[in-house]
Amino acid sequence: MQVERPPETSAILGDLAWVLGASHYLSVLCEGKNTQTWRDAMVELLELENPHYRLRRNLVAEFNSGYQNQQRRFYSCDTVSKQQLQTISKQGRILSDSLADPYLK
């Protein structure tokens, strides 16, 4: 069953997918290839949202874009890449809270 969401939610979901991809790269960079927390979160997002084909394809593309963006910027785990992960994680929290907010009122 597909979740009925307001149309503007697609943009927020896309931003969240980008954040998940960026977080996945940075976590793998610093914690190793066995770290799949953010990738698993993306899989869970897709399962819970059950988006139509076009939106699903866009969300996967955004995840990959976030991953590749960070991959181009960071080659090793250092203080700056760890700070970037913290910053991106805060953005992800804001985005996920904004998705939940209409349902909590």
N, C-alpha and C positions, 0 to 999 in steps of 0.2 A: 504494500500500500504506500502510495506516495504522500508525503507530508504536504499539506497546503500551506504555503507561505506567501506573504505579500511579495509583489514583483521586485521591490528594492532589495529583498533578501539575497537575491542571486549575486549582487555585487559584494555584499558582506561575506557570503560564502566563498567567493573567489579570493577576496583578500585573506580570509582565514586559511584557505588552501595554500596560498603563497607563503604565508607565515609558517605553516606546518612544513612545507618543503624546505624553507630556509633553515628552520630549526632542526630538521632532520640532518641536513648537511653538516651544520655546525656541531651537532651532537656526535655524529659519526667521526668527524674530524678530531674531536677532543676525547671521545670515550671509546672509539673503535667501531669496527664494522658490525659487531654483534648488537649494537645499540639500535633498536628499532622502535623506540617509544613514539616518536613523532610520525613515522610511517604508519605504525599501527593506529595512531589517532586519526590519520587520514582515512584509512580503511574503515574505521568505525564511523567516521563522519559520512562516508559514502553509503554505508549500510543503513545508518539511521535516517539520513535524508532521502535515500532512494530516489535520486534526481532522475529526470527524464534524460534520454541519451545525450542531447546537445549540452545540457548543463553538466552532466557527468564528465563529458569530454573536456569541457572548459575548466572544470575543477581540477582534473588530472593535469591539464596543461599548466594551470597556475601553480600547482604543487611542484611540477618539474621546473618551472621558471624560477620559483623561489630557491630551489636547490641549486640550479645552475648559476643564479645571480651570486649566491654566497660562495660557490665554488670558484668563480672568477675573482672574487675579492680576497679570499683567505686560502692560504696554502699550508698553513700550519696552525696548530692550536697555541694561542698565546693570550695575553691579557686582553688584547683588543677583540679577538674573536669570541672570547668568553663574555665580554661586555656586550658584544653584538647579540649573542644568544639571549642574554638577560633582557635587552631592549626589545628584541623581537618577541620574546615570551610575554612581555607586558602588553605589547600590541595584540597578541593572540588572546590574552585574557579579556581585553577591552572588546574585541570583536565577538568572542564567544558570549560574553555578558550581554552584548547588544542583541544577539540572536535570541537569548533566553528571556530578555526583559519583557517583551509583549505577553509572554505566557505566564509571567509571575505576577502580573497586575490583576 
